[in-house]
């Protein structure tokens, strides 16, 4: 397959991306506009944590590109530094520093010098939480209590009304979390936010607007990266419960790349029990082979944040009444009904029995795998990381 040519976005194209992002469009939608992959837009949005960077401005006292072009032309005409400075109305020392800093009299180039000046200007002032370690510790402690950044900012102003050194805006807290290059707050603290996000999202991108229902802090399947969508990379799972009589349940997990199946016995459907079972199952696999989990919208997954915090596995929820978004899992559940018919009591089956059934499914050749077995495909992935 021929590799697509790399694209370099102009500033106007980047502005279009940010405009659409702030209107609430997803990265997939924005990428379609440029006939590119989701990750192409992600590389623009993620480095600044979802915050639109302010437009860069040249200082009023700085040399402009046109002045640098005049310097270059003056050098080509073999004018002295003082004569070039006189023509530009600048101090000779300014022109001398400019030339020496950018290749000297023999190698000065206006365009390169101008770009170098912009690059040298990328020296952001350390944020307040980076400079004030005591304040950063207070913020971290409050985040671990599941306080929102706005609650933290408001409480600090109330607790220390006369000490501006211990005041911080909620936007600064969010930026310190989402832009890890600031080095102020640890990445792990993001798990304590009410939303399981890794970047700042505009208000138009609210979960309620996406009809994600009653699951708290749900992350839509529409935010799932394209690398998961195309099944090219192992380690991304789909999960569900199958139900029997007398309120009996089995947790089913299917790996999207290999179709490898895992089953777990759960005595109840409540979220504490199901999440505990999912955490236990995740410990059986290398971290490289369990990176994300896609689930339906059942109440048993309401504790997904606890699962992510314990395992570092991202959880994505399907749209309402869209079982086809977990196609591999739905197909597997139908196969499992051969062993666990509807209306039968699933609690009578031991975990050993479930493991035996999963083994049978994993050792069946699958047409979608070119008649390779899920077990062979999965074992090859395990061997690859060893």
C-alpha positions in Angstrom: 0.0 0.0 0.0 1.4 3.4 -1.0 2.1 5.7 1.9 0.3 9.0 1.8 2.3 12.1 1.4 2.8 14.0 4.6 0.9 17.2 4.8 2.0 20.5 6.4 -0.8 22.7 7.6 -0.8 26.4 6.9 -1.7 28.8 9.7 -5.1 29.4 8.1 -5.8 25.7 8.0 -4.8 25.4 11.7 -7.2 28.3 12.5 -10.0 26.4 10.7 -9.3 23.4 12.8 -9.4 25.4 16.0 -12.6 27.2 14.9 -14.3 23.9 14.3 -13.0 22.4 17.5 -14.4 25.3 19.5 -17.7 24.8 17.8 -17.8 21.3 19.2 -16.8 19.2 16.2 -14.9 16.0 16.9 -11.4 15.4 15.6 -12.7 12.8 13.2 -15.1 15.3 11.7 -12.4 17.9 11.4 -10.0 15.4 9.8 -12.5 14.6 7.1 -12.5 18.2 5.9 -8.8 17.7 5.1 -9.1 14.1 3.9 -6.8 13.1 6.7 -6.7 10.7 9.7 -7.9 11.7 13.2 -4.3 11.7 14.5 -3.4 14.5 12.0 -5.7 16.9 13.8 -4.7 15.4 17.2 -1.2 16.6 16.6 -2.5 20.2 16.4 -4.9 20.1 19.3 -3.1 17.9 21.9 0.2 19.7 22.4 -1.6 22.7 24.0 -4.1 20.5 25.9 -7.1 21.5 23.9 -6.6 25.2 24.7 -6.3 27.4 21.6 -2.9 29.1 21.6 -3.1 32.9 21.4 -1.9 34.5 18.1 1.8 35.3 18.2 2.7 39.0 17.9 6.0 40.7 17.1 7.2 43.1 19.7 6.9 46.7 18.5 10.7 47.2 19.1 11.7 44.0 17.3 13.2 43.9 13.8 10.6 43.0 11.1 11.1 40.7 8.2 11.3 43.7 5.8 14.0 45.3 7.9 15.9 42.0 7.9 15.6 42.0 4.1 17.0 45.5 4.0 19.9 44.3 6.1 20.6 41.4 3.7 20.5 43.8 0.7 22.8 46.2 2.5 25.3 43.4 3.1 25.1 42.4 -0.5 26.0 45.9 -1.5 28.9 45.8 1.0 27.5 48.6 3.1 28.9 49.0 6.6 26.9 48.1 9.7 26.6 51.8 10.6 25.3 52.8 7.2 22.7 50.0 7.3 21.7 51.1 10.7 21.4 54.7 9.6 19.2 53.8 6.6 16.9 51.8 8.9 16.8 54.3 11.7 18.2 51.7 14.1 21.1 51.7 16.5 24.3 50.2 15.0 24.5 47.9 18.0 21.1 46.4 17.1 22.2 45.7 13.6 25.5 44.3 14.8 23.9 41.9 17.2 21.4 40.8 14.6 24.1 40.0 12.0 26.4 38.2 14.5 23.6 36.2 15.9 22.5 34.9 12.5 25.6 33.7 10.6 27.7 36.8 10.5 28.4 39.3 7.7 29.2 36.6 5.1 26.3 34.2 5.8 23.4 36.4 6.9 20.0 35.4 5.4 16.9 37.5 6.1 14.3 34.6 6.1 16.4 32.3 8.3 17.1 35.1 10.7 13.4 36.0 11.0 12.4 32.4 11.7 15.2 32.1 14.2 13.9 35.1 16.0 10.4 33.5 16.2 11.9 30.3 17.5 13.9 32.1 20.2 10.7 33.8 21.3 9.3 30.4 22.3 10.3 30.8 25.9 7.1 30.6 27.9 7.1 32.0 31.4 6.8 29.2 34.0 3.3 28.9 35.3 2.4 29.9 38.8 2.1 26.2 40.0 5.5 25.5 38.6 7.0 28.4 40.5 5.0 27.9 43.7 5.6 24.4 45.0 3.5 24.9 48.1 0.5 26.0 46.1 1.0 23.0 43.7 0.9 20.7 46.7 -2.3 22.2 48.0 -4.0 21.9 44.6 -2.8 18.3 44.3 -4.3 17.4 47.7 -7.6 19.0 46.8 -7.7 17.2 43.4 -7.3 13.9 45.2 -10.4 14.7 47.2 -12.2 15.0 43.9 -12.6 18.7 44.1 -13.0 20.5 40.8 -10.5 23.1 39.7 -13.1 25.8 40.1 -13.9 24.6 43.7 -10.2 24.7 44.5 -9.7 28.2 43.0 -12.7 29.5 44.9 -11.8 27.9 48.2 -8.2 29.3 48.1 -9.5 32.8 47.6 -11.8 32.4 50.6 -9.3 30.7 52.8 -6.4 33.2 52.0 -8.1 36.5 51.0 -5.0 38.6 51.6 -2.4 36.2 50.2 -2.4 36.4 46.4 0.5 34.0 46.3 -1.9 31.2 47.2 -4.5 32.2 44.6 -4.7 30.4 41.3 -7.4 30.4 38.6 -9.2 27.2 37.6 -7.9 27.6 34.0 -4.3 27.5 35.3 -5.1 24.2 37.1 -6.6 22.7 34.0 -3.7 23.9 31.8 -1.2 22.4 34.2 -3.0 19.1 34.1 -3.6 19.0 30.3 -0.3 20.5 29.2 2.2 18.2 30.9 5.2 20.0 29.4 4.5 22.7 32.1 5.8 20.2 34.7 3.6 21.6 37.5 1.0 18.8 38.2 1.5 15.1 37.7 -0.5 13.3 34.9 -2.0 10.9 37.5 -4.0 13.7 39.0 -6.2 13.8 35.9 -7.9 10.6 37.0 -9.5 12.6 39.9 -11.3 15.0 37.6 -15.0 14.4 37.1 -14.5 14.1 33.4 -12.2 11.4 32.2 -10.6 13.7 29.7 -7.0 14.3 28.7 -7.5 17.6 27.0 -9.7 20.7 27.4 -13.0 20.4 25.5 -15.2 23.4 24.5 -18.7 23.7 26.1 -20.3 22.7 22.8 -18.7 19.3 23.2 -20.6 18.5 26.4 -21.5 15.0 27.2 -25.2 15.9 27.6 -25.3 17.3 24.1 -24.0 13.9 22.9 -26.9 12.1 24.7 -24.6 10.0 26.8 -27.3 9.4 29.4 -26.8 8.7 33.1 -23.3 7.2 33.1 -21.2 9.8 35.0 -18.2 11.2 33.1 -18.8 8.9 30.1 -16.4 9.0 27.2 -18.1 8.5 23.9 -17.0 5.8 21.4 -16.8 8.7 19.0 -13.7 9.9 20.8 -12.0 6.5 20.4 -8.8 6.9 18.4 -8.7 5.7 14.8 -6.0 3.1 15.6 -8.6 1.2 17.7 -11.3 1.7 15.0 -9.4 -0.1 12.2 -8.3 -3.1 14.4 -4.7 -2.7 13.3 -3.3 -2.7 16.8 -3.9 -5.4 19.5 -4.8 -4.5 23.1 -8.3 -3.0 22.6 -11.3 -4.9 24.0 -15.1 -5.0 23.8 -17.1 -6.1 26.8 -20.6 -6.9 28.0 -22.7 -9.0 30.3 -24.9 -11.9 29.3 -27.8 -12.6 31.6 -29.4 -15.8 32.7 -32.3 -16.7 35.0 -32.3 -15.8 38.8 -30.3 -12.6 38.0 -27.2 -14.6 37.0 -24.5 -13.0 34.8 -21.3 -13.7 32.9 -18.8 -11.0 31.9 -17.6 -11.4 28.3 -14.5 -9.7 26.8 -13.3 -9.9 23.2 -10.0 -8.5 21.9 -10.8 -6.6 18.6 -7.6 -7.4 16.7 -7.4 -11.2 17.5 -11.0 -12.0 18.6 -9.6 -13.6 21.7 -12.3 -14.3 24.3 -12.2 -14.0 28.1 -15.0 -14.9 30.4 -15.5 -14.0 34.1 -18.2 -15.1 36.6 -20.0 -12.3 38.4 -22.5 -12.9 41.2 -24.2 -9.5 40.8 -24.8 -6.8 38.1 -24.0 -3.9 40.4 -21.1 -1.7 39.3 -18.8 -2.5 42.3 -19.0 -6.3 41.5 -18.5 -5.9 37.7 -15.7 -3.4 38.0 -13.9 -5.6 40.6 -14.2 -8.5 38.1 -12.9 -6.4 35.2 -9.9 -5.2 37.3 -9.1 -8.8 38.2 -9.3 -9.9 34.6 -7.0 -7.1 33.4 -4.2 -8.3 35.8 -4.0 -11.5 33.8 -2.7 -9.7 30.7 0.4 -7.7 29.8 -0.3 -4.0 29.9 0.6 -3.7 26.2 -2.4 -6.1 25.4 -5.0 -4.3 27.4 -5.1 -0.6 26.5 -8.8 0.2 26.1 -12.3 -1.2 26.8 -15.5 -0.4 24.8 -18.7 -1.2 26.7 -22.4 -0.7 26.2 -24.4 1.8 28.3 -25.5 -0.5 31.1 -25.4 0.8 34.7 -22.8 -1.9 35.6 -20.1 0.3 34.0 -20.9 3.4 36.0 -17.7 2.9 38.0 -15.6 3.0 34.9 -13.4 5.8 36.3 -12.4 3.5 39.2 -11.5 0.8 36.6 -9.4 3.3 34.7 -7.6 4.6 37.8 -6.7 1.0 38.9 -5.6 -0.3 35.5 -4.7 2.8 33.3 -7.2 1.3 30.7 -9.4 3.8 28.8 -13.1 3.1 28.7 -15.4 4.2 25.8 -19.1 3.9 25.8 -21.3 3.1 22.8 -24.1 5.3 21.6 -27.6 4.4 23.0 -29.2 1.4 21.3 -26.1 0.8 19.1 -24.9 -2.8 19.8 -23.3 -2.9 16.4 -20.6 -0.6 17.7 -19.4 -3.6 19.7 -19.7 -6.0 16.7 -17.1 -8.5 17.8 -18.6 -8.8 21.3 -22.2 -9.1 20.1 -21.1 -11.9 17.7 -19.3 -13.7 20.5 -22.3 -13.4 22.8 -24.4 -15.2 20.2 -21.8 -18.0 20.0 -21.8 -18.3 23.8 -25.5 -19.0 23.8 -24.7 -22.4 22.4 -23.1 -23.1 25.8 -25.3 -20.9 28.0 -28.8 -20.9 26.5 -31.1 -18.0 27.4 -33.3 -18.5 30.4 -30.9 -20.9 32.1 -29.2 -20.2 35.5 -25.6 -19.0 34.7 -24.6 -19.1 38.4 -24.3 -23.0 38.3 -21.2 -22.7 36.0 -17.8 -22.5 37.7 -15.0 -20.2 36.6 -13.2 -23.3 35.4 -16.2 -24.1 33.2 -16.1 -20.6 31.8 -12.4 -20.9 31.1 -13.0 -24.2 29.2 -15.7 -22.6 27.0 -13.4 -19.6 26.3 -10.6 -22.0 25.3 -12.9 -23.8 22.9 -13.9 -20.5 21.2 -10.3 -19.3 21.1 -9.2 -22.6 19.4 -11.8 -22.4 16.6 -10.5 -21.2 13.2 -12.1 -18.0 12.3 -12.9 -16.9 8.7 -12.3 -13.3 9.6 -8.7 -14.3 10.6 -8.1 -16.2 7.4 -9.0 -19.4 9.4 -6.3 -18.8 11.9 -7.4 -19.3 15.5 -7.8 -16.4 18.0 -5.5 -18.2 20.4 -2.7 -18.4 17.8 -3.1 -14.8 16.8 -3.2 -13.7 20.4 -0.1 -15.8 21.4 1.8 -14.2 18.5 1.0 -10.8 20.0 2.2 -11.9 23.4 5.4 -13.3 21.9 6.0 -10.0 20.0 6.1 -8.0 23.3 8.4 -10.5 25.0 
